[in-house]
Amino acid sequence: MNDYSSGFLMLAMALLGGGILGGLFFGGLWWTVQKGLQSAHTGAWFLTSSVLRISLAVVGIYFITFGGWPRLLACLTGFISARFLIIWLAQQHSRQINNSTIDPGSRDGDNNAT
């Protein structure tokens, strides 16, 4: 394996690692919002989640990049890409919930009571 392919593999692994970290970070944020708003201890949910998610992200990025800026750039690209994926998944989930709560017997725009 030459230096070029080894470097490419390291960048690909940093991109994947950043994607996994981003998925955990933003997925954890979405999950925290869902659970925290239903809890009697909302502040505890959000504080604990923030500390855990930020700690995981900082430590993970540190170990993935080893201080090299190309790996840092690849890792952050994966991290931010995961953000867009989680947003898309949350929107799909929201649409499924909204579609399942619509009364199948009613039609759109039919507000006449019988």
C-alpha positions in Angstrom: 0.0 0.0 0.0 1.6 3.3 -1.1 1.4 6.7 0.7 -1.4 7.9 -1.6 -3.8 5.1 -0.9 -2.9 5.1 2.8 -3.7 8.8 3.0 -7.0 8.3 1.1 -8.0 5.5 3.4 -7.2 7.6 6.5 -9.4 10.5 5.1 -12.2 8.1 4.3 -12.0 6.7 7.8 -12.0 10.2 9.2 -15.1 11.0 7.1 -16.9 7.9 8.3 -15.9 8.5 11.9 -17.1 12.1 11.7 -20.4 10.8 10.2 -20.8 8.4 13.1 -20.0 11.1 15.7 -22.4 13.5 14.0 -25.1 10.9 13.9 -24.7 10.2 17.6 -24.5 14.0 18.4 -27.5 15.1 16.3 -29.5 11.9 16.8 -29.0 12.3 20.5 -30.1 15.9 20.4 -33.3 14.8 18.5 -33.9 12.0 21.0 -33.3 14.4 23.9 -35.8 16.9 22.6 -38.4 14.1 22.2 -37.9 12.6 25.7 -37.0 15.8 27.5 -40.2 17.7 26.6 -42.3 14.8 28.0 -40.3 14.6 31.2 -40.9 16.4 34.5 -37.2 17.0 34.7 -36.6 18.7 31.4 -33.6 20.7 32.5 -31.8 17.6 33.8 -32.4 15.8 30.4 -31.0 18.7 28.4 -28.0 19.4 30.7 -27.0 15.7 30.9 -27.5 15.2 27.2 -25.5 18.3 26.3 -22.5 17.3 28.5 -22.5 13.8 27.1 -22.9 14.7 23.5 -20.3 17.5 23.5 -17.8 15.3 25.4 -18.3 12.5 23.0 -17.9 14.8 20.0 -14.8 16.5 21.3 -13.0 13.4 22.4 -14.0 11.5 19.2 -12.9 14.2 16.9 -9.6 14.5 18.8 -8.8 10.8 18.4 -10.0 10.6 14.9 -8.0 13.5 13.6 -4.7 13.1 15.6 -4.1 16.8 15.0 -3.9 16.6 11.2 -5.9 19.3 9.4 -6.9 17.1 6.3 -8.4 14.5 8.7 -10.0 17.2 10.7 -11.6 18.6 7.6 -12.8 15.2 6.5 -14.1 14.4 10.0 -16.0 17.7 10.3 -17.5 17.1 6.8 -18.9 13.8 7.9 -20.1 15.4 11.2 -22.0 18.1 9.4 -23.3 15.7 6.7 -24.8 13.6 9.5 -26.7 16.7 10.7 -28.5 17.0 7.3 -29.2 13.3 7.4 -30.7 13.5 10.9 -32.8 16.5 9.9 -34.2 14.6 6.9 -34.9 11.6 9.1 -36.7 13.7 11.7 -38.8 15.3 9.0 -39.8 11.9 7.6 -40.7 10.8 11.1 -42.8 13.9 11.6 -44.6 13.4 8.3 -45.4 9.8 9.3 -46.8 10.9 12.6 -48.9 13.7 11.0 -50.2 11.3 8.3 -51.2 8.7 10.9 -53.2 11.3 12.9 -55.4 12.4 10.0 -58.9 11.0 10.2 -59.2 8.7 7.1 -63.0 9.4 6.9 -62.5 13.2 6.3 -61.4 14.9 3.2 -59.1 17.9 3.0 -61.0 21.1 3.2 -64.2 19.4 4.3 -65.1 21.3 7.5 -68.9 20.9 7.3 -70.3 19.2 10.3 -73.1 16.7 9.7 
